[in-house]
Amino acid sequence: MRITMLILAAAALTAVAVAQNPITADSPFQVRYASNLTVGDSVINITNTGANGASLFGPGFGGAVGNICVNVYAFSPDEQLQACCSCLVTPDGLVSLSVVNDLISNTLTGIRPSSVVIKLISTLAGTGGSGTSCTNSAATITTATIVRGMAAWGTTIHAGATGGFETTETAFTPSTLSAGELSSVGNRCLNIIGNGSGFGICRSCRAGGLGAGRSAN
C-alpha cells in the first residue's frame, strides 16, 4: 500500500511539473516574437521530429510518411494578422523562413511592422502524413489534423548593453492552444486568402537553415 501511494505521489508531482513547465512538452502550438526588424532580419528554423512516423528506408524509396504542415501566422503588435502561410516539413528535414523577406514583405495592410508575434501550428499532411502539399492548410486548420512533432527556433535582435545591437536565438515557446484561438487564426487567414487580393500571404519555407542577417533588405 505504501509503495502504491509513493508511485501515485510521484506521478502527481510529474504531472504538476509538466503543467508548470510547458517547454518540456511536445506542443503542436508554439509562439515567439521578433523585434527591431528595421535594424536587421530575424530567421526561423523548423524541423519535423518524426513523431508521426518516418520512411523506413529514407525519402528516396517508397511513399511519404509522417509529413507535417507547419502553419505560420505573423501578427503585428496591435494584434492584427499581417500574414499567414504554411510549410511542408518532412521527417528529419529542416526548413527556414526570413521574417523580413518572407513574413512581412507582403503584409495584408501594406505596412511592415518593426516587430511581430509569430505563431506556429503543426498539422498532419494528408492521411498518415502521406501528403506532399500544404496549400491553404493555414486557413482550413481543424483540431482533427493537429499533431505533435514540430520543433522550431528563431532569432531576434536586441539593443546591446554597450551600444549597437546583438542577435539571440532561442527555441519557440510551446503554448496552450484554445478553441477560440484556433478558430480565430484559421478564419482570419481564410479571409486573407479569400479577400486580400494576394496580400497577406507570406512566402513558404525554403529547404535548409538560416542564420541571422545584420541588415534588412
PASEBA-1860 file (N, C-alpha, C; in nm, 3 decimals):
! residues 217
1> MRITMLIL> 0.083/-0.121/0.000/0.000/0.000/0.000/0.087/0.126/0.000 ~ 0.193/0.125/0.081/0.282/0.240/0.088/0.353/0.263/-0.046 ~ 0.393/0.154/-0.111/0.459/0.165/-0.241/0.364/0.226/-0.344 ~ 0.238/0.180/-0.340/0.138/0.234/-0.432/0.119/0.384/-0.412 ~ 0.114/0.427/-0.284/0.096/0.568/-0.254/0.216/0.650/-0.304 ~ 0.336/0.595/-0.287/0.455/0.665/-0.333/0.456/0.680/-0.485 ~ 0.413/0.575/-0.556/0.407/0.581/-0.702/0.307/0.685/-0.748 ~ 0.191/0.688/-0.682/0.088/0.786/-0.718/0.136/0.928/-0.691
9> AAAALTAV> 0.205/0.946/-0.578/0.257/1.079/-0.544/0.360/1.125/-0.646 ~ 0.448/1.032/-0.686/0.549/1.067/-0.785/0.486/1.103/-0.918 ~ 0.382/1.030/-0.957/0.312/1.060/-1.082/0.246/1.196/-1.077 ~ 0.187/1.228/-0.961/0.122/1.358/-0.945/0.222/1.472/-0.954 ~ 0.339/1.454/-0.892/0.442/1.558/-0.897/0.493/1.577/-1.040 ~ 0.506/1.467/-1.114/0.550/1.476/-1.253/0.450/1.553/-1.336 ~ 0.320/1.525/-1.315/0.215/1.595/-1.389/0.217/1.743/-1.359 ~ 0.238/1.780/-1.233/0.244/1.920/-1.194/0.364/1.988/-1.259
17> AVAQNPIT> 0.478/1.918/-1.260/0.600/1.976/-1.318/0.581/2.004/-1.466 ~ 0.517/1.911/-1.539/0.493/1.931/-1.681/0.397/2.048/-1.703 ~ 0.293/2.057/-1.618/0.196/2.165/-1.631/0.261/2.301/-1.605 ~ 0.356/2.305/-1.511/0.420/2.431/-1.477/0.528/2.469/-1.578 ~ 0.580/2.372/-1.649/0.687/2.399/-1.745/0.650/2.339/-1.880 ~ 0.565/2.408/-1.957/0.520/2.352/-2.085/0.630/2.337/-2.189 ~ 0.747/2.399/-2.164/0.857/2.387/-2.259/0.903/2.242/-2.269 ~ 0.877/2.160/-2.168/0.916/2.020/-2.173/0.820/1.939/-2.259
25> ADSPFQVR> 0.705/1.996/-2.295/0.605/1.922/-2.372/0.630/1.937/-2.521 ~ 0.590/1.835/-2.596/0.599/1.838/-2.742/0.468/1.899/-2.792 ~ 0.465/2.030/-2.805/0.341/2.101/-2.834/0.325/2.129/-2.982 ~ 0.204/2.111/-3.037/0.180/2.147/-3.177/0.159/2.297/-3.198 ~ 0.155/2.375/-3.088/0.134/2.520/-3.094/0.251/2.588/-3.025 ~ 0.327/2.666/-3.101/0.447/2.730/-3.046/0.453/2.876/-3.089 ~ 0.507/2.961/-2.999/0.500/3.106/-3.016/0.635/3.170/-2.985 ~ 0.667/3.279/-3.054/0.781/3.364/-3.018/0.760/3.500/-3.082
33> YASNLTVG> 0.854/3.591/-3.059/0.847/3.723/-3.121/0.978/3.752/-3.194 ~ 0.972/3.854/-3.282/1.092/3.908/-3.346/1.080/4.059/-3.343 ~ 1.186/4.127/-3.301/1.182/4.272/-3.284/1.297/4.340/-3.359 ~ 1.291/4.475/-3.362/1.395/4.556/-3.428/1.416/4.514/-3.573 ~ 1.306/4.492/-3.644/1.315/4.444/-3.781/1.359/4.553/-3.879 ~ 1.361/4.678/-3.836/1.416/4.785/-3.920/1.568/4.788/-3.913 ~ 1.623/4.719/-3.814/1.769/4.713/-3.798/1.828/4.595/-3.875 ~ 1.760/4.482/-3.870/1.810/4.362/-3.936/1.704/4.254/-3.939
41> DSVINITN> 1.736/4.145/-4.001/1.642/4.035/-4.020/1.643/3.940/-3.900 ~ 1.533/3.871/-3.881/1.526/3.757/-3.789/1.488/3.635/-3.872 ~ 1.528/3.517/-3.826/1.502/3.396/-3.903/1.435/3.291/-3.816 ~ 1.369/3.198/-3.883/1.300/3.087/-3.817/1.349/2.958/-3.882 ~ 1.389/2.861/-3.801/1.429/2.729/-3.848/1.338/2.624/-3.786 ~ 1.288/2.533/-3.870/1.187/2.437/-3.826/1.225/2.297/-3.872 ~ 1.204/2.198/-3.784/1.224/2.059/-3.823/1.103/1.975/-3.782 ~ 1.093/1.859/-3.843/0.992/1.758/-3.812/1.065/1.648/-3.735
49> TGANGASL> 1.026/1.626/-3.609/1.099/1.532/-3.523/1.075/1.387/-3.557 ~ 0.979/1.359/-3.644/0.948/1.220/-3.676/0.848/1.157/-3.581 ~ 0.780/1.238/-3.501/0.685/1.186/-3.402/0.565/1.116/-3.467 ~ 0.539/1.145/-3.594/0.426/1.084/-3.664/0.468/0.976/-3.762 ~ 0.593/0.931/-3.747/0.645/0.827/-3.834/0.745/0.881/-3.933 ~ 0.815/0.792/-3.998/0.913/0.828/-4.100/0.933/0.709/-4.193 ~ 0.978/0.737/-4.313/1.001/0.631/-4.410/1.109/0.536/-4.359 ~ 1.084/0.407/-4.370/1.177/0.307/-4.319/1.311/0.310/-4.391
57> FGPGFGGA> 1.309/0.343/-4.520/1.431/0.340/-4.599/1.478/0.479/-4.642 ~ 1.418/0.583/-4.588/1.457/0.718/-4.626/1.367/0.776/-4.733 ~ 1.380/0.906/-4.761/1.287/0.974/-4.851/1.297/0.932/-4.997 ~ 1.404/0.865/-5.035/1.423/0.829/-5.175/1.358/0.698/-5.216 ~ 1.293/0.630/-5.120/1.236/0.498/-5.151/1.100/0.485/-5.083 ~ 0.997/0.449/-5.159/0.865/0.431/-5.102/0.788/0.561/-5.091 ~ 0.665/0.551/-5.039/0.577/0.666/-5.027/0.610/0.753/-4.907 ~ 0.552/0.874/-4.906/0.574/0.968/-4.796/0.503/0.920/-4.670
65> VGNICVNV> 0.569/0.938/-4.556/0.514/0.901/-4.425/0.553/1.009/-4.325 ~ 0.460/1.049/-4.239/0.494/1.138/-4.128/0.514/1.284/-4.163 ~ 0.476/1.324/-4.284/0.491/1.465/-4.322/0.395/1.554/-4.241 ~ 0.440/1.673/-4.206/0.354/1.768/-4.137/0.351/1.901/-4.212 ~ 0.243/1.975/-4.190/0.233/2.113/-4.236/0.256/2.202/-4.116 ~ 0.349/2.294/-4.127/0.368/2.394/-4.022/0.299/2.521/-4.071 ~ 0.192/2.557/-4.001/0.110/2.671/-4.039/0.158/2.794/-3.962 ~ 0.189/2.900/-4.036/0.258/3.016/-3.983/0.165/3.137/-3.984
73> YAFSPDEQ> 0.161/3.208/-3.869/0.077/3.327/-3.855/0.161/3.439/-3.795 ~ 0.169/3.553/-3.864/0.250/3.666/-3.818/0.158/3.782/-3.780 ~ 0.169/3.826/-3.654/0.085/3.932/-3.601/0.168/4.057/-3.573 ~ 0.113/4.174/-3.606/0.174/4.300/-3.565/0.143/4.323/-3.417 ~ 0.213/4.416/-3.350/0.192/4.437/-3.207/0.051/4.478/-3.168 ~ -0.028/4.531/-3.264/-0.166/4.569/-3.233/-0.265/4.456/-3.260 ~ -0.214/4.333/-3.267/-0.292/4.209/-3.275/-0.347/4.177/-3.414 ~ -0.313/4.256/-3.515/-0.362/4.228/-3.649/-0.281/4.115/-3.713
81> LQACCSCL> -0.351/4.021/-3.774/-0.283/3.916/-3.850/-0.236/3.978/-3.981 ~ -0.105/3.991/-3.997/-0.049/4.055/-4.114/-0.020/3.958/-4.228 ~ 0.007/3.833/-4.194/0.039/3.736/-4.299/0.023/3.595/-4.245 ~ -0.008/3.502/-4.334/-0.015/3.361/-4.298/0.028/3.278/-4.418 ~ 0.077/3.159/-4.390/0.117/3.065/-4.495/0.144/2.931/-4.428 ~ 0.185/2.833/-4.505/0.214/2.701/-4.448/0.333/2.640/-4.519 ~ 0.403/2.553/-4.448/0.525/2.490/-4.499/0.516/2.339/-4.480 ~ 0.547/2.265/-4.584/0.560/2.120/-4.573/0.696/2.087/-4.511
89> VTPDGLVS> 0.694/2.005/-4.404/0.819/1.965/-4.339/0.820/1.813/-4.328 ~ 0.917/1.750/-4.389/0.927/1.604/-4.388/1.004/1.558/-4.263 ~ 0.987/1.432/-4.222/1.057/1.383/-4.104/1.209/1.401/-4.117 ~ 1.269/1.460/-4.016/1.412/1.484/-4.008/1.460/1.594/-4.104 ~ 1.367/1.660/-4.172/1.404/1.768/-4.262/1.421/1.899/-4.187 ~ 1.477/1.998/-4.255/1.498/2.131/-4.197/1.457/2.236/-4.299 ~ 1.368/2.327/-4.257/1.325/2.436/-4.344/1.338/2.567/-4.268 ~ 1.330/2.678/-4.340/1.353/2.807/-4.276/1.270/2.917/-4.340
97> LSVVNDLI> 1.253/3.026/-4.264/1.184/3.146/-4.311/1.262/3.268/-4.266 ~ 1.265/3.368/-4.351/1.315/3.500/-4.314/1.196/3.585/-4.271 ~ 1.203/3.646/-4.154/1.091/3.728/-4.108/1.073/3.849/-4.200 ~ 1.182/3.916/-4.234/1.174/4.036/-4.318/1.135/4.001/-4.462 ~ 1.199/3.904/-4.520/1.179/3.876/-4.663/1.062/3.783/-4.692 ~ 1.021/3.703/-4.594/0.913/3.606/-4.617/0.783/3.641/-4.544 ~ 0.792/3.689/-4.421/0.671/3.710/-4.341/0.613/3.851/-4.354 ~ 0.697/3.953/-4.360/0.642/4.089/-4.361/0.669/4.164/-4.492
105> SNTLTGIR> 0.709/4.093/-4.596/0.735/4.158/-4.724/0.608/4.178/-4.806 ~ 0.499/4.110/-4.765/0.374/4.116/-4.842/0.255/4.118/-4.746 ~ 0.255/4.212/-4.652/0.153/4.213/-4.546/0.017/4.253/-4.601 ~ -0.086/4.216/-4.527/-0.223/4.248/-4.566/-0.246/4.398/-4.572 ~ -0.189/4.472/-4.479/-0.211/4.617/-4.471/-0.113/4.697/-4.555 ~ -0.009/4.633/-4.605/0.093/4.704/-4.680/0.197/4.771/-4.592 ~ 0.181/4.759/-4.461/0.275/4.819/-4.366/0.366/4.711/-4.311 ~ 0.496/4.741/-4.305/0.592/4.647/-4.247/0.611/4.680/-4.100
113> PSSVVIKL> 0.561/4.599/-4.010/0.581/4.627/-3.868/0.727/4.608/-3.828 ~ 0.769/4.681/-3.727/0.908/4.670/-3.680/0.925/4.553/-3.583 ~ 0.815/4.493/-3.541/0.821/4.372/-3.458/0.694/4.291/-3.482 ~ 0.704/4.162/-3.462/0.591/4.073/-3.485/0.587/3.961/-3.381 ~ 0.468/3.906/-3.362/0.449/3.782/-3.289/0.426/3.673/-3.392 ~ 0.497/3.563/-3.379/0.488/3.454/-3.476/0.432/3.331/-3.406 ~ 0.325/3.276/-3.464/0.263/3.156/-3.408/0.270/3.043/-3.510 ~ 0.308/2.925/-3.463/0.318/2.806/-3.547/0.224/2.698/-3.496
121> ISTLAGTG> 0.151/2.635/-3.586/0.066/2.521/-3.550/0.096/2.408/-3.648 ~ 0.126/2.291/-3.596/0.159/2.177/-3.683/0.038/2.087/-3.704 ~ 0.016/2.049/-3.829/-0.093/1.958/-3.865/-0.038/1.846/-3.953 ~ -0.108/1.734/-3.955/-0.065/1.622/-4.037/-0.094/1.651/-4.184 ~ 0.001/1.623/-4.269/-0.016/1.645/-4.413/-0.073/1.518/-4.477 ~ -0.200/1.517/-4.504/-0.264/1.401/-4.565/-0.277/1.285/-4.468 ~ -0.337/1.177/-4.515/-0.357/1.058/-4.434/-0.224/0.995/-4.394 ~ -0.200/0.983/-4.265/-0.075/0.924/-4.219/0.048/1.005/-4.251
129> GSGTSCTN> 0.028/1.133/-4.285/0.142/1.215/-4.322/0.192/1.187/-4.461 ~ 0.103/1.134/-4.548/0.144/1.098/-4.684/0.131/1.213/-4.782 ~ 0.075/1.326/-4.737/0.056/1.439/-4.826/0.187/1.508/-4.860 ~ 0.191/1.568/-4.979/0.311/1.638/-5.023/0.283/1.785/-5.054 ~ 0.167/1.835/-5.011/0.132/1.975/-5.031/0.060/2.026/-4.907 ~ 0.085/2.153/-4.875/0.018/2.216/-4.761/-0.059/2.341/-4.806 ~ -0.098/2.346/-4.931/-0.167/2.462/-4.985/-0.292/2.494/-4.904 ~ -0.299/2.617/-4.854/-0.415/2.670/-4.779/-0.441/2.600/-4.645
137> SAATITTA> -0.350/2.516/-4.598/-0.376/2.445/-4.472/-0.383/2.540/-4.353 ~ -0.315/2.656/-4.361/-0.321/2.752/-4.251/-0.460/2.812/-4.237 ~ -0.540/2.809/-4.345/-0.674/2.865/-4.344/-0.782/2.761/-4.315 ~ -0.750/2.636/-4.334/-0.851/2.529/-4.317/-0.819/2.440/-4.198 ~ -0.740/2.489/-4.108/-0.692/2.410/-3.994/-0.806/2.371/-3.901 ~ -0.805/2.247/-3.853/-0.903/2.198/-3.757/-0.833/2.115/-3.651 ~ -0.904/2.090/-3.541/-0.847/2.009/-3.433/-0.819/1.866/-3.478 ~ -0.892/1.818/-3.579/-0.877/1.679/-3.623/-0.740/1.652/-3.684
145> TIVRGMAA> -0.674/1.756/-3.737/-0.548/1.733/-3.806/-0.426/1.779/-3.725 ~ -0.447/1.840/-3.610/-0.335/1.890/-3.530/-0.255/1.773/-3.472 ~ -0.124/1.779/-3.487/-0.036/1.674/-3.437/0.089/1.735/-3.375 ~ 0.158/1.657/-3.295/0.287/1.696/-3.241/0.396/1.666/-3.343 ~ 0.520/1.692/-3.306/0.631/1.657/-3.393/0.703/1.774/-3.456 ~ 0.670/1.897/-3.411/0.736/2.016/-3.464/0.833/2.071/-3.361 ~ 0.952/2.106/-3.406/1.049/2.178/-3.323/1.094/2.300/-3.402 ~ 1.100/2.416/-3.334/1.132/2.540/-3.406/1.218/2.632/-3.320
153> WGTTIHAG> 1.305/2.706/-3.388/1.392/2.803/-3.322/1.385/2.934/-3.401 ~ 1.414/3.043/-3.335/1.412/3.171/-3.404/1.511/3.268/-3.344 ~ 1.546/3.369/-3.422/1.637/3.473/-3.375/1.560/3.604/-3.359 ~ 1.614/3.694/-3.279/1.565/3.830/-3.271/1.681/3.922/-3.237 ~ 1.663/4.051/-3.261/1.768/4.149/-3.240/1.737/4.233/-3.117 ~ 1.835/4.250/-3.029/1.822/4.330/-2.908/1.927/4.441/-2.908 ~ 1.895/4.550/-2.841/1.995/4.654/-2.819/2.104/4.599/-2.728 ~ 2.230/4.621/-2.765/2.341/4.571/-2.686/2.364/4.652/-2.560
161> ATGGFETT> 2.422/4.589/-2.460/2.446/4.656/-2.332/2.544/4.771/-2.344 ~ 2.633/4.764/-2.440/2.735/4.868/-2.457/2.716/4.944/-2.588 ~ 2.593/4.941/-2.643/2.566/5.007/-2.769/2.557/4.907/-2.883 ~ 2.499/4.949/-2.993/2.483/4.860/-3.105/2.372/4.759/-3.080 ~ 2.374/4.652/-3.157/2.270/4.550/-3.147/2.332/4.411/-3.143 ~ 2.259/4.319/-3.080/2.303/4.181/-3.070/2.189/4.089/-3.113 ~ 2.225/3.975/-3.171/2.126/3.876/-3.213/2.128/3.757/-3.119 ~ 2.011/3.714/-3.076/2.000/3.594/-2.992/1.908/3.493/-3.061
169> ETAFTPST> 1.932/3.367/-3.034/1.848/3.260/-3.087/1.797/3.174/-2.972 ~ 1.667/3.148/-2.973/1.605/3.063/-2.872/1.499/2.976/-2.938 ~ 1.460/2.871/-2.869/1.350/2.787/-2.918/1.218/2.862/-2.905 ~ 1.124/2.829/-2.992/0.988/2.877/-2.974/0.933/2.824/-2.842 ~ 0.836/2.893/-2.787/0.776/2.852/-2.660/0.651/2.766/-2.685 ~ 0.653/2.638/-2.649/0.531/2.556/-2.659/0.421/2.616/-2.572 ~ 0.301/2.628/-2.626/0.194/2.701/-2.559/0.063/2.626/-2.568 ~ -0.036/2.673/-2.492/-0.169/2.614/-2.492/-0.254/2.676/-2.602
177> LSAGELSS> -0.312/2.593/-2.686/-0.396/2.641/-2.796/-0.543/2.624/-2.759 ~ -0.612/2.735/-2.743/-0.756/2.729/-2.711/-0.837/2.712/-2.838 ~ -0.961/2.667/-2.822/-1.050/2.653/-2.936/-1.077/2.788/-3.001 ~ -1.087/2.892/-2.918/-1.111/3.026/-2.970/-0.994/3.077/-3.053 ~ -0.871/3.053/-3.007/-0.753/3.096/-3.081/-0.741/3.020/-3.213 ~ -0.768/2.891/-3.211/-0.762/2.811/-3.332/-0.860/2.862/-3.437 ~ -0.984/2.888/-3.393/-1.085/2.940/-3.486/-1.047/3.077/-3.538 ~ -0.991/3.160/-3.450/-0.955/3.297/-3.488/-0.847/3.299/-3.596
185> VGNRCLNI> -0.737/3.226/-3.574/-0.628/3.231/-3.672/-0.671/3.168/-3.804 ~ -0.747/3.061/-3.798/-0.793/2.996/-3.920/-0.887/3.085/-4.000 ~ -0.984/3.146/-3.932/-1.081/3.231/-4.003/-1.015/3.356/-4.060 ~ -0.924/3.415/-3.983/-0.858/3.536/-4.032/-0.767/3.506/-4.150 ~ -0.700/3.391/-4.147/-0.617/3.351/-4.260/-0.704/3.322/-4.382 ~ -0.819/3.260/-4.361/-0.911/3.231/-4.470/-0.958/3.361/-4.535 ~ -0.987/3.462/-4.454/-1.028/3.592/-4.509/-0.915/3.658/-4.588 ~ -0.790/3.641/-4.541/-0.676/3.696/-4.615/-0.666/3.631/-4.753
193> IGNGSGFG> -0.675/3.499/-4.757/-0.664/3.428/-4.884/-0.781/3.461/-4.976 ~ -0.900/3.468/-4.916/-1.020/3.490/-4.996/-1.042/3.633/-5.040 ~ -0.996/3.730/-4.960/-1.030/3.870/-4.986/-0.912/3.965/-4.993 ~ -0.790/3.916/-4.973/-0.674/4.004/-4.967/-0.608/4.033/-5.100 ~ -0.662/3.980/-5.210/-0.606/4.003/-5.343/-0.457/3.968/-5.350 ~ -0.419/3.864/-5.279/-0.280/3.819/-5.280/-0.194/3.878/-5.171 ~ -0.242/3.986/-5.107/-0.167/4.044/-4.997/-0.192/3.965/-4.869 ~ -0.091/3.958/-4.784/-0.106/3.887/-4.658/-0.072/3.740/-4.664
201> ICRSCRAG> -0.032/3.692/-4.781/0.011/3.552/-4.794/0.163/3.551/-4.794 ~ 0.222/3.500/-4.688/0.368/3.502/-4.679/0.428/3.394/-4.768 ~ 0.555/3.411/-4.797/0.624/3.311/-4.878/0.643/3.182/-4.798 ~ 0.642/3.070/-4.866/0.659/2.943/-4.798/0.806/2.920/-4.763 ~ 0.830/2.817/-4.684/0.964/2.787/-4.636/1.056/2.741/-4.749 ~ 1.184/2.760/-4.728/1.286/2.705/-4.817/1.361/2.594/-4.741 ~ 1.419/2.504/-4.814/1.494/2.395/-4.752/1.623/2.449/-4.693 ~ 1.662/2.394/-4.578/1.786/2.433/-4.514/1.766/2.537/-4.405
209> GLGAGRSA> 1.869/2.556/-4.324/1.862/2.651/-4.213/1.916/2.787/-4.253 ~ 1.878/2.889/-4.175/1.924/3.024/-4.197/1.991/3.077/-4.070 ~ 2.090/3.166/-4.088/2.146/3.243/-3.979/2.095/3.384/-3.989 ~ 2.107/3.462/-3.882/2.054/3.596/-3.879/2.134/3.689/-3.968 ~ 2.064/3.785/-4.030/2.129/3.888/-4.110/2.144/4.016/-4.031 ~ 2.242/4.099/-4.067/2.266/4.223/-3.993/2.187/4.341/-4.048 ~ 2.141/4.331/-4.172/2.067/4.444/-4.227/1.946/4.395/-4.304 ~ 1.837/4.470/-4.296/1.713/4.432/-4.364/1.722/4.469/-4.511
217> N> 1.663/4.384/-4.596/1.662/4.412/-4.742/1.544/4.501/-4.776
END
